[in-house]
């Protein structure tokens, strides 16, 4: 099976991607017209949102969390490791990629609401086009980028990985 190589500059132009604050490039492709109300908060949100997300040129998605579940979908390129830290400090790494080419890869991975997560191409020189679907829909007001040093202090057993994928200065 032939591995699909990504021309990142061409994809950025063709898909009209923009730099993402956590790293990589993105474009929102869907925002549901239906709304939901979060229980106990009374806030109205789109029922769902979706984006294209491109990791390339050594970029990574720095440690962050959101208040909704997020489903990652693999489209093309190299495998992506999606690292998830739950409230107990358990680390789970999903290898997102072409499961037909890589026995240890999955086409989809779920990050639960409130869990800290970061993502990077398995090969630092790689490039991958993925998608992220969030429900209830993503709002930047619910996006929290990890402050430098806070996750390392809380989850010392994962210090090296946390530091490697920390926020960029």
C-alpha positions as CSV (number, residue, x, y, z in Angstrom):
1,X,0.0,0.0,0.0
2,X,1.4,3.4,-1.0
3,X,1.9,6.0,1.7
4,X,0.3,9.3,0.9
5,X,3.0,12.1,1.1
6,X,1.7,15.5,2.0
7,X,2.8,18.7,0.3
8,X,2.0,20.9,3.3
9,X,2.3,24.3,1.5
10,X,0.0,23.1,-1.2
11,X,-2.6,21.8,1.3
12,X,-2.4,25.0,3.4
13,X,-3.3,27.0,0.2
14,X,-5.9,24.6,-1.2
15,X,-7.7,24.0,2.1
16,X,-7.3,27.7,3.2
17,X,-5.7,26.7,6.5
18,X,-4.6,29.3,9.0
19,X,-2.1,29.0,11.9
20,X,-3.7,27.5,15.0
21,X,-2.8,29.0,18.5
22,X,-1.7,25.6,19.8
23,X,0.5,24.8,16.7
24,X,-0.1,23.5,13.2
25,X,-2.7,24.9,10.8
26,X,-6.5,24.6,10.7
27,X,-9.8,25.7,9.2
28,X,-13.3,25.2,10.7
29,X,-15.3,23.2,8.1
30,X,-18.6,22.8,10.0
31,X,-20.6,24.4,12.7
32,X,-24.0,22.9,13.4
33,X,-26.9,25.3,13.1
34,X,-28.6,23.4,15.9
35,X,-27.7,24.5,19.4
36,X,-27.5,22.7,22.8
37,X,-27.6,24.1,26.3
38,X,-25.0,22.8,28.7
39,X,-26.6,21.3,31.8
40,X,-25.9,23.2,35.0
41,X,-24.4,26.1,33.1
42,X,-27.2,27.4,30.9
43,X,-24.7,28.2,28.1
44,X,-25.8,27.7,24.5
45,X,-23.4,26.1,22.1
46,X,-23.5,24.7,18.6
47,X,-24.3,21.0,18.8
48,X,-21.1,20.2,16.9
49,X,-18.1,21.6,15.1
50,X,-15.4,20.2,12.8
51,X,-12.0,21.3,11.6
52,X,-9.2,20.2,9.3
53,X,-5.9,20.2,11.2
54,X,-2.5,19.9,9.6
55,X,0.7,19.1,11.6
56,X,3.9,19.7,9.6
57,X,7.4,21.1,9.8
58,X,7.9,19.9,13.4
59,X,4.7,21.7,14.6
60,X,2.7,20.0,17.3
61,X,-0.5,20.6,19.2
62,X,0.7,21.8,22.6
63,X,-0.9,20.6,25.9
64,X,-4.4,21.9,26.2
65,X,-7.9,20.9,27.2
66,X,-11.5,21.8,26.3
67,X,-14.9,21.3,27.9
68,X,-16.3,19.0,25.3
69,X,-15.4,15.6,23.9
70,X,-13.2,15.7,20.8
71,X,-13.0,13.0,18.1
72,X,-9.8,13.0,16.0
73,X,-10.0,11.5,12.5
74,X,-7.1,10.5,10.3
75,X,-7.1,11.6,6.7
76,X,-3.6,11.4,5.2
77,X,0.1,11.5,5.8
78,X,2.2,10.2,8.7
79,X,0.9,8.7,12.0
80,X,0.1,11.2,14.8
81,X,0.5,10.4,18.5
82,X,-2.4,11.9,20.5
83,X,-1.3,11.9,24.2
84,X,-4.1,12.2,26.8
85,X,-3.7,12.8,30.5
86,X,-6.7,12.1,32.6
87,X,-7.4,13.7,36.1
88,X,-5.7,10.7,37.8
89,X,-2.5,11.3,35.8
90,X,-2.9,8.2,33.6
91,X,-1.3,8.7,30.2
92,X,-2.9,7.1,27.2
93,X,-1.4,7.6,23.7
94,X,-3.5,7.0,20.6
95,X,-1.6,6.4,17.4
96,X,-3.8,8.1,14.8
97,X,-3.0,7.0,11.3
98,X,-3.8,4.7,8.4
99,X,-4.8,1.5,10.2
100,X,-4.4,-0.4,6.9
101,X,-0.7,0.6,6.8
102,X,0.1,0.6,10.5
103,X,-1.1,-2.3,12.7
104,X,-0.8,0.0,15.8
105,X,-2.8,2.8,14.3
106,X,-6.5,3.8,14.5
107,X,-8.5,5.9,12.2
108,X,-10.3,7.7,15.0
109,X,-9.5,8.5,18.6
110,X,-11.5,10.2,21.4
111,X,-10.3,12.7,23.9
112,X,-12.8,13.1,26.8
113,X,-13.9,16.5,27.9
114,X,-11.6,18.1,30.5
115,X,-8.6,15.8,29.8
116,X,-5.3,17.4,29.0
117,X,-3.9,16.4,25.6
118,X,-1.2,17.1,23.0
119,X,-0.4,15.7,19.6
120,X,2.6,15.4,17.3
121,X,3.6,13.4,14.3
122,X,5.2,10.2,15.3
123,X,8.1,11.1,13.1
124,X,9.1,14.6,14.0
125,X,9.8,15.3,10.3
126,X,6.4,14.0,9.3
127,X,3.2,15.7,8.1
128,X,-0.4,14.6,8.7
129,X,-3.8,15.9,7.8
130,X,-6.4,15.1,10.4
131,X,-9.8,16.3,11.4
132,X,-11.3,17.1,14.8
133,X,-15.0,16.9,15.6
134,X,-16.2,18.5,18.9
135,X,-19.6,18.0,20.6
136,X,-21.0,20.2,22.0
137,X,-19.2,22.5,19.5
138,X,-15.8,24.1,20.1
139,X,-15.6,27.6,21.4
140,X,-12.2,29.3,22.0
141,X,-13.6,30.6,25.3
142,X,-13.5,26.9,26.5
143,X,-10.0,26.3,25.3
144,X,-7.3,26.3,28.0
145,X,-3.6,26.1,27.0
146,X,-1.4,24.6,29.8
147,X,0.6,27.2,31.6
148,X,4.4,26.4,31.5
149,X,5.4,24.2,34.4
150,X,1.9,23.4,35.8
151,X,1.4,20.0,34.2
152,X,5.1,19.0,34.9
153,X,4.5,19.7,38.6
154,X,1.2,17.9,38.7
155,X,2.2,14.9,36.6
156,X,5.9,14.5,37.4
157,X,6.0,10.9,36.1
158,X,5.3,12.3,32.5
159,X,7.6,15.4,32.9
160,X,9.7,14.7,29.8
161,X,6.7,14.3,27.4
162,X,4.9,17.2,28.9
163,X,8.0,19.5,28.5
164,X,8.6,18.3,24.9
165,X,5.0,19.2,23.9
166,X,4.6,22.3,26.0
167,X,3.4,25.7,24.9
168,X,5.7,27.6,22.7
169,X,7.1,30.9,24.1
